[in-house]
Amino acid sequence: MKSREMLTLDDVKKIAAAAEAEAQRNHWAVSIAICDEGGHLLWLQRLDDAPPVSAEVAPGKARAAAIARKPSKALEEMINNGRFAALAMPLLPLEGGEMIVVNGNVIGAVGVSGVKAAEDAQIARAGIAALSA
């Protein structure tokens, strides 16, 4: 048997609060999604004035990062670099999904949608950083 770390509800709340704080500090209206290592949604929040579609996109970005075991930006770059077959994968290949890695293991992911892709990723990373604080 293996022992492994798992996200708790307290962990998820800590990540969400830090991601929300980063978004609000920059006046960005986004949706924030957090999932477990299998891509199952644990948390979804849509900040005031975030585009409605962001509540659909953020969980897809989180799921993609969790089950692909890489930032969703890497999937987007594969397609942008000509690997169009990657479009057939059941993943959302858009930047803004970041893995939560503990002791070398992916235990979940954060997906953010609503602003520029790099800003979405910045918010996700800020949330993840709260686990180490």
Phi and psi in degrees as GROMACS dihedral restraints (atoms count N, CA, C in turn):
[ dihedral_restraints ]
;  ai    aj    ak    al  type     phi  dphi    fc
    3     4     5     6     1  -104.0    20    10
    4     5     6     7     1   147.3    20    10
    6     7     8     9     1  -107.2    20    10
    7     8     9    10     1   142.1    20    10
    9    10    11    12     1  -149.9    20    10
   10    11    12    13     1   159.7    20    10
   12    13    14    15     1   -77.6    20    10
   13    14    15    16     1   149.3    20    10
   15    16    17    18     1  -138.5    20    10
   16    17    18    19     1   151.0    20    10
   18    19    20    21     1   -71.5    20    10
   19    20    21    22     1   136.6    20    10
   21    22    23    24     1  -101.8    20    10
   22    23    24    25     1   167.5    20    10
   24    25    26    27     1   -60.6    20    10
   25    26    27    28     1   -37.8    20    10
   27    28    29    30     1   -62.0    20    10
   28    29    30    31     1   -41.0    20    10
   30    31    32    33     1   -60.3    20    10
   31    32    33    34     1   -46.7    20    10
   33    34    35    36     1   -61.8    20    10
   34    35    36    37     1   -43.0    20    10
   36    37    38    39     1   -63.7    20    10
   37    38    39    40     1   -38.1    20    10
   39    40    41    42     1   -65.5    20    10
   40    41    42    43     1   -44.8    20    10
   42    43    44    45     1   -62.0    20    10
   43    44    45    46     1   -47.3    20    10
   45    46    47    48     1   -61.8    20    10
   46    47    48    49     1   -42.7    20    10
   48    49    50    51     1   -63.8    20    10
   49    50    51    52     1   -41.4    20    10
   51    52    53    54     1   -68.9    20    10
   52    53    54    55     1   -38.9    20    10
   54    55    56    57     1   -65.7    20    10
   55    56    57    58     1   -43.4    20    10
   57    58    59    60     1   -61.5    20    10
   58    59    60    61     1   -42.6    20    10
   60    61    62    63     1   -61.0    20    10
   61    62    63    64     1   -41.3    20    10
   63    64    65    66     1   -64.0    20    10
   64    65    66    67     1   -42.6    20    10
   66    67    68    69     1   -63.8    20    10
   67    68    69    70     1   -46.1    20    10
   69    70    71    72     1   -68.0    20    10
   70    71    72    73     1   -36.0    20    10
   72    73    74    75     1   -58.7    20    10
   73    74    75    76     1   -33.1    20    10
   75    76    77    78     1  -100.1    20    10
   76    77    78    79     1     4.3    20    10
   78    79    80    81     1    59.6    20    10
   79    80    81    82     1    44.1    20    10
   81    82    83    84     1  -108.3    20    10
   82    83    84    85     1   126.0    20    10
   84    85    86    87     1   -93.3    20    10
   85    86    87    88     1   109.5    20    10
   87    88    89    90     1  -137.6    20    10
   88    89    90    91     1   169.5    20    10
   90    91    92    93     1  -108.0    20    10
   91    92    93    94     1   144.1    20    10
   93    94    95    96     1  -123.9    20    10
   94    95    96    97     1   126.8    20    10
   96    97    98    99     1  -124.7    20    10
   97    98    99   100     1   142.8    20    10
   99   100   101   102     1  -130.7    20    10
  100   101   102   103     1   132.7    20    10
  102   103   104   105     1  -129.5    20    10
  103   104   105   106     1   166.8    20    10
  105   106   107   108     1   -84.4    20    10
  106   107   108   109     1  -175.2    20    10
  108   109   110   111     1   -64.6    20    10
  109   110   111   112     1   -19.5    20    10
  111   112   113   114     1   -94.4    20    10
  112   113   114   115     1     4.1    20    10
  114   115   116   117     1    85.6    20    10
  115   116   117   118     1    11.3    20    10
  117   118   119   120     1   -83.4    20    10
  118   119   120   121     1   130.2    20    10
  120   121   122   123     1   -66.6    20    10
  121   122   123   124     1   128.0    20    10
  123   124   125   126     1  -109.5    20    10
  124   125   126   127     1   -26.4    20    10
  126   127   128   129     1  -153.9    20    10
  127   128   129   130     1   138.6    20    10
  129   130   131   132     1  -146.7    20    10
  130   131   132   133     1   127.6    20    10
  132   133   134   135     1  -139.3    20    10
  133   134   135   136     1   139.1    20    10
  135   136   137   138     1  -114.5    20    10
  136   137   138   139     1   115.5    20    10
  138   139   140   141     1   -69.5    20    10
  139   140   141   142     1   158.1    20    10
  141   142   143   144     1   -53.1    20    10
  142   143   144   145     1   136.0    20    10
  144   145   146   147     1    72.9    20    10
  145   146   147   148     1     4.5    20    10
  147   148   149   150     1   -69.4    20    10
  148   149   150   151     1   143.1    20    10
  150   151   152   153     1   -59.9    20    10
  151   152   153   154     1   138.7    20    10
  153   154   155   156     1   -53.6    20    10
  154   155   156   157     1   -38.3    20    10
  156   157   158   159     1   -64.0    20    10
  157   158   159   160     1   -24.3    20    10
  159   160   161   162     1   -62.4    20    10
  160   161   162   163     1   -27.7    20    10
  162   163   164   165     1   -72.2    20    10
  163   164   165   166     1   -17.0    20    10
  165   166   167   168     1   -91.2    20    10
  166   167   168   169     1   -37.3    20    10
  168   169   170   171     1   -77.5    20    10
  169   170   171   172     1   -41.6    20    10
  171   172   173   174     1   -56.1    20    10
  172   173   174   175     1   -46.8    20    10
  174   175   176   177     1   -63.2    20    10
  175   176   177   178     1   -33.4    20    10
  177   178   179   180     1   -65.3    20    10
  178   179   180   181     1   -38.5    20    10
  180   181   182   183     1   -66.8    20    10
  181   182   183   184     1   -42.9    20    10
  183   184   185   186     1   -63.0    20    10
  184   185   186   187     1   -46.2    20    10
  186   187   188   189     1   -60.8    20    10
  187   188   189   190     1   -43.0    20    10
  189   190   191   192     1   -59.7    20    10
  190   191   192   193     1   -46.3    20    10
  192   193   194   195     1   -65.1    20    10
  193   194   195   196     1   -39.7    20    10
  195   196   197   198     1   -66.8    20    10
  196   197   198   199     1   -49.4    20    10
  198   199   200   201     1   -85.0    20    10
  199   200   201   202     1   -22.2    20    10
  201   202   203   204     1   -83.8    20    10
  202   203   204   205     1   -16.3    20    10
  204   205   206   207     1    61.6    20    10
  205   206   207   208     1    37.5    20    10
  207   208   209   210     1  -158.6    20    10
  208   209   210   211     1   157.2    20    10
  210   211   212   213     1   -58.0    20    10
  211   212   213   214     1   143.8    20    10
  213   214   215   216     1   -61.0    20    10
  214   215   216   217     1   -22.6    20    10
  216   217   218   219     1   -60.2    20    10
  217   218   219   220     1   -35.3    20    10
  219   220   221   222     1   -62.9    20    10
  220   221   222   223     1   -35.8    20    10
  222   223   224   225     1   -69.1    20    10
  223   224   225   226     1   -41.9    20    10
  225   226   227   228     1   -61.3    20    10
  226   227   228   229     1   -42.8    20    10
  228   229   230   231     1   -65.1    20    10
  229   230   231   232     1   -35.5    20    10
  231   232   233   234     1   -57.3    20    10
  232   233   234   235     1   -46.1    20    10
  234   235   236   237     1   -69.0    20    10
  235   236   237   238     1   -44.3    20    10
  237   238   239   240     1   -61.7    20    10
  238   239   240   241     1   -26.6    20    10
  240   241   242   243     1   -91.2    20    10
  241   242   243   244     1    12.0    20    10
  243   244   245   246     1   102.7    20    10
  244   245   246   247     1    -0.6    20    10
  246   247   248   249     1   -86.8    20    10
  247   248   249   250     1    72.5    20    10
  249   250   251   252     1   -68.6    20    10
  250   251   252   253     1   -20.5    20    10
  252   253   254   255     1   -61.3    20    10
  253   254   255   256     1   -23.4    20    10
  255   256   257   258     1   -64.4    20    10
  256   257   258   259     1   -19.3    20    10
  258   259   260   261     1   -64.2    20    10
  259   260   261   262     1   -20.3    20    10
  261   262   263   264     1   -81.4    20    10
  262   263   264   265     1    -9.6    20    10
  264   265   266   267     1   -68.6    20    10
  265   266   267   268     1   147.3    20    10
  267   268   269   270     1   -81.4    20    10
  268   269   270   271     1    48.9    20    10
  270   271   272   273     1  -132.1    20    10
  271   272   273   274     1   156.9    20    10
  273   274   275   276     1   -95.5    20    10
  274   275   276   277     1   104.4    20    10
  276   277   278   279     1   -87.1    20    10
  277   278   279   280     1    65.1    20    10
  279   280   281   282     1  -128.9    20    10
  280   281   282   283     1   136.5    20    10
  282   283   284   285     1   -58.7    20    10
  283   284   285   286     1   142.4    20    10
  285   286   287   288     1   131.2    20    10
  286   287   288   289     1    -1.0    20    10
  288   289   290   291     1  -108.2    20    10
  289   290   291   292     1   125.0    20    10
  291   292   293   294     1  -127.0    20    10
  292   293   294   295     1   138.5    20    10
  294   295   296   297     1   -74.9    20    10
  295   296   297   298     1   149.4    20    10
  297   298   299   300     1  -102.3    20    10
  298   299   300   301     1   112.7    20    10
  300   301   302   303     1  -115.7    20    10
  301   302   303   304     1   127.4    20    10
  303   304   305   306     1  -129.3    20    10
  304   305   306   307     1   124.8    20    10
  306   307   308   309     1    52.0    20    10
  307   308   309   310     1    39.6    20    10
  309   310   311   312     1    81.0    20    10
  310   311   312   313     1     1.8    20    10
  312   313   314   315     1  -113.8    20    10
  313   314   315   316     1   136.4    20    10
  315   316   317   318     1   -76.2    20    10
  316   317   318   319     1   121.2    20    10
  318   319   320   321     1  -113.5    20    10
  319   320   321   322     1     2.0    20    10
  321   322   323   324     1   164.4    20    10
  322   323   324   325     1  -167.5    20    10
  324   325   326   327     1  -159.8    20    10
  325   326   327   328     1   159.6    20    10
  327   328   329   330     1  -120.0    20    10
  328   329   330   331     1   134.5    20    10
  330   331   332   333     1  -123.0    20    10
  331   332   333   334     1   137.9    20    10
  333   334   335   336     1  -132.1    20    10
  334   335   336   337     1   141.9    20    10
  336   337   338   339     1  -145.5    20    10
  337   338   339   340     1   143.6    20    10
  339   340   341   342     1   144.1    20    10
  340   341   342   343     1   -22.7    20    10
  342   343   344   345     1  -127.8    20    10
  343   344   345   346     1  -163.0    20    10
  345   346   347   348     1   -60.6    20    10
  346   347   348   349     1   149.3    20    10
  348   349   350   351     1   -54.2    20    10
  349   350   351   352     1   -46.0    20    10
  351   352   353   354     1   -65.1    20    10
  352   353   354   355     1   -32.4    20    10
  354   355   356   357     1   -71.9    20    10
  355   356   357   358     1   -38.8    20    10
  357   358   359   360     1   -56.3    20    10
  358   359   360   361     1   -48.1    20    10
  360   361   362   363     1   -63.3    20    10
  361   362   363   364     1   -38.2    20    10
  363   364   365   366     1   -59.7    20    10
  364   365   366   367     1   -43.5    20    10
  366   367   368   369     1   -64.8    20    10
  367   368   369   370     1   -44.8    20    10
  369   370   371   372     1   -59.9    20    10
  370   371   372   373     1   -45.0    20    10
  372   373   374   375     1   -65.0    20    10
  373   374   375   376     1   -35.9    20    10
  375   376   377   378     1   -63.9    20    10
  376   377   378   379     1   -38.8    20    10
  378   379   380   381     1   -64.8    20    10
  379   380   381   382     1   -45.7    20    10
  381   382   383   384     1   -62.7    20    10
  382   383   384   385     1   -38.5    20    10
  384   385   386   387     1   -59.6    20    10
  385   386   387   388     1   -25.4    20    10
  387   388   389   390     1   -64.7    20    10
  388   389   390   391     1   -23.0    20    10
  390   391   392   393     1   -67.3    20    10
  391   392   393   394     1   -30.0    20    10
  393   394   395   396     1   -86.9    20    10
  394   395   396   397     1   -13.7    20    10
